[in-house]
């Protein structure tokens, strides 16, 4: 488990733990969990606190339940208010989508890539924080989404070190999938963010496809991952190799007016 705390850019690895750090998020139509934002410390009652919804689950366990009972794989959870005794969520219930983030901090050869790992983890946590609070400072449309959302949905997360290798990555994912649906501290996932390497994602994405988990990768550019029969729920924010290869000469020709160039 990776424990994340404030230092330098705001995060460090606590070596007492081996891999993931559970997180979550807060307010308005969706919310978040930063514990510390700048130098301001939040209490549980403050909906802008990054730990707010983790604390809500743990301190009100009787009000927290899975949407799908006795299932292995994708799940959603809800926090139901005391006035709603129905199994069907009402407009005052909170729906939780736990979305683990798989990043590279190390390799199995003990190489340190923690800088990139911290950056990826911080970016994911900040995105969740903004979404859950309706903060449109980076993405303006988030404010409108929060106002139009028919039911409050909250994202929570945890950070997992893939070690740049498919075996620990898939092992970690499998461990999350088979969690008890009623586990308060470590909920089953409803979606996955990661992984950055194609060599990891080609194995990882088969597992997410089998268990009906949406996977969004920030990298993994192999064209092979475009095969929707093999990887039905894989998606990425990074272009595939074929797209990059066609864009580069077009940029050189159209934007830089290059007529001839050589690759050495």
C-alpha positions in Angstrom: 0.0 0.0 0.0 1.3 3.5 -0.8 0.6 6.1 1.8 0.5 9.6 0.4 1.2 12.7 2.6 2.3 16.2 2.1 6.0 16.9 1.3 7.6 19.0 -1.4 4.9 18.8 -4.2 2.7 17.2 -1.6 3.2 13.5 -1.6 5.7 10.8 -0.6 5.8 7.0 -0.4 5.5 5.6 3.1 7.7 2.5 3.0 5.7 0.8 5.8 3.1 0.0 3.2 3.6 -2.0 0.0 1.0 -0.7 -2.4 -2.3 1.2 -2.4 -3.7 4.2 -0.7 -7.4 4.5 -0.4 -8.8 7.9 -1.1 -12.1 9.5 -1.9 -13.9 12.8 -2.5 -16.6 15.5 -1.9 -19.3 18.1 -2.3 -22.3 19.6 -4.2 -23.4 17.1 -6.9 -20.0 15.3 -6.5 -17.2 15.7 -4.0 -13.6 14.9 -2.9 -10.7 14.3 -0.4 -7.5 16.2 -0.1 -7.0 16.3 3.7 -4.8 19.3 3.1 -5.4 21.8 0.3 -2.6 24.4 0.3 -2.0 25.0 4.0 -5.7 24.7 4.9 -6.7 21.6 6.9 -10.3 20.4 6.7 -12.5 18.6 9.2 -14.8 15.7 8.3 -17.7 18.1 8.4 -16.2 20.2 5.6 -17.3 18.7 2.3 -14.2 20.0 0.5 -11.9 17.7 2.6 -10.4 15.0 0.4 -11.0 12.4 3.2 -14.6 13.5 3.7 -16.3 10.5 1.9 -13.9 7.9 3.2 -14.8 9.1 6.7 -18.5 9.1 5.8 -18.3 5.4 4.9 -16.3 4.4 7.9 -18.2 6.4 10.5 -21.7 5.5 9.1 -21.2 1.9 8.0 -24.8 0.9 8.6 -25.9 3.4 5.9 -23.4 2.1 3.4 -24.3 -0.8 1.0 -23.4 -2.2 -2.4 -25.8 -1.7 -5.3 -25.0 -5.2 -6.6 -25.1 -8.0 -4.0 -22.7 -10.9 -3.9 -20.9 -10.0 -7.1 -17.4 -10.4 -8.3 -16.2 -7.5 -10.5 -17.7 -4.0 -11.1 -19.9 -2.5 -8.4 -21.3 0.7 -7.2 -22.1 1.6 -3.6 -24.6 3.9 -2.0 -24.8 5.9 1.2 -28.5 6.1 2.0 -29.9 8.6 4.4 -31.8 7.4 7.4 -35.2 8.5 6.1 -34.9 6.1 3.1 -35.5 2.5 4.1 -36.0 1.4 0.5 -33.5 -0.7 -1.5 -34.0 1.7 -4.4 -31.8 4.8 -4.1 -33.7 8.0 -3.8 -32.6 11.6 -4.7 -31.1 12.1 -1.2 -28.8 9.0 -1.4 -25.2 9.3 -2.4 -23.9 7.0 -5.1 -20.2 6.0 -4.8 -18.0 5.0 -7.7 -14.6 3.7 -6.5 -12.0 4.3 -9.2 -8.5 3.0 -8.4 -5.6 4.6 -10.2 -2.7 2.3 -11.4 0.5 4.2 -11.9 4.3 3.4 -12.0 6.3 4.3 -9.0 9.0 1.6 -9.3 10.1 -1.3 -11.5 10.8 -4.9 -10.4 14.5 -4.0 -11.0 14.0 -1.4 -8.2 14.4 1.6 -10.5 12.7 4.7 -9.0 10.0 6.4 -11.2 8.3 8.0 -8.2 8.4 11.5 -9.7 6.1 10.4 -12.6 4.1 8.2 -10.2 3.5 11.1 -7.8 2.6 13.4 -10.6 0.1 10.9 -12.1 -1.5 10.2 -8.6 -1.7 13.9 -7.8 -3.3 14.7 -11.2 -5.9 12.0 -10.7 -6.7 13.0 -7.1 -7.0 16.7 -8.1 -9.4 15.8 -11.0 -11.6 13.8 -8.6 -11.4 16.7 -6.1 -12.6 19.2 -8.7 -15.3 16.9 -10.1 -16.7 16.1 -6.7 -16.8 19.7 -5.7 -18.0 21.1 -9.0 -14.8 23.1 -9.3 -14.5 24.4 -12.9 -11.2 26.2 -12.5 -9.5 23.8 -15.0 -12.5 22.3 -16.8 -15.3 24.8 -16.9 -18.0 22.3 -17.9 -17.7 20.6 -14.5 -19.7 23.5 -12.9 -22.6 22.9 -15.2 -22.5 19.1 -14.7 -22.8 19.6 -11.0 -25.8 21.8 -11.3 -27.6 19.5 -13.7 -26.8 16.2 -11.9 -30.0 14.5 -10.9 -28.4 12.5 -8.0 -25.2 13.2 -6.1 -22.4 10.9 -7.3 -19.1 10.8 -5.5 -15.8 9.3 -6.7 -13.3 7.7 -4.4 -9.9 6.3 -5.3 -6.8 4.4 -4.3 -3.3 4.5 -5.8 -1.6 1.3 -6.9 2.1 0.8 -8.0 2.2 -1.5 -11.1 6.0 -1.8 -11.0 5.8 -1.4 -14.8 4.9 -5.1 -14.9 1.7 -6.9 -15.9 1.9 -9.5 -13.1 1.7 -7.3 -10.0 -0.8 -5.0 -11.9 -3.2 -7.8 -12.7 -2.7 -9.3 -9.3 -3.6 -6.0 -7.7 -6.7 -5.6 -9.9 -7.8 -9.2 -9.2 -7.5 -8.5 -5.4 -9.8 -5.5 -5.8 -12.4 -7.3 -7.9 -12.8 -10.1 -5.4 -13.3 -7.8 -2.4 -16.3 -8.3 -0.2 -19.1 -6.1 -1.7 -19.8 -4.9 1.9 -16.2 -3.9 2.7 -16.3 -0.3 4.0 -12.6 0.5 3.9 -11.7 -1.1 0.5 -14.7 -1.0 -1.8 -14.9 -2.9 -5.1 -14.1 -0.8 -8.1 -16.6 0.5 -10.7 -13.9 1.7 -13.1 -10.1 1.8 -13.5 -7.6 4.5 -14.4 -4.4 3.1 -15.9 -2.0 1.7 -17.1 0.6 3.7 -18.9 2.5 0.9 -20.7 1.1 -1.1 -23.6 2.9 -4.2 -22.4 1.0 -4.0 -19.1 -2.3 -2.8 -20.6 -2.6 -5.6 -23.1 -2.9 -8.1 -20.2 -4.6 -5.8 -17.8 -7.4 -4.8 -20.3 -8.4 -8.5 -20.8 -9.2 -8.7 -17.1 -11.1 -5.4 -17.1 -13.1 -6.6 -20.1 -14.0 -9.9 -18.4 -15.2 -8.2 -15.3 -17.1 -5.4 -17.0 -14.8 -2.6 -15.8 -14.3 0.5 -17.8 -10.5 1.2 -18.2 -9.1 4.6 -19.1 -5.4 4.7 -19.7 -3.3 7.9 -19.9 -0.8 6.1 -22.2 -0.5 2.6 -23.7 -0.3 3.7 -27.4 -0.1 0.2 -29.0 -2.4 -0.1 -32.0 -3.3 -3.6 -30.8 -5.4 -2.1 -28.0 -7.9 -0.8 -30.6 -9.2 -4.4 -30.9 -12.6 -4.1 -29.2 -13.2 -7.9 -29.4 -10.1 -8.5 -27.3 -10.3 -5.3 -25.2 -13.9 -4.3 -25.1 -13.7 -1.7 -22.3 -10.3 -0.3 -22.9 -10.0 3.4 -23.7 -7.2 6.0 -23.5 -6.6 9.7 -23.5 -3.3 9.2 -25.5 -3.4 8.6 -29.3 -2.5 5.2 -30.7 0.9 4.8 -32.5 -0.8 4.9 -35.9 -2.4 8.2 -35.2 0.9 9.8 -33.9 2.8 8.4 -36.9 0.4 10.1 -39.4 0.2 13.4 -37.5 4.0 14.1 -37.3 4.7 14.3 -41.1 1.5 16.2 -41.5 2.6 18.8 -38.9 6.0 19.1 -40.6 4.5 19.6 -44.0 1.5 21.8 -43.2 2.8 23.8 -40.2 6.6 24.0 -40.7 6.5 23.9 -44.5 9.1 21.1 -44.5 9.4 19.4 -47.9 12.1 16.9 -47.3 13.5 15.4 -44.1 15.5 12.3 -43.2 15.5 9.9 -40.3 19.0 8.9 -39.2 
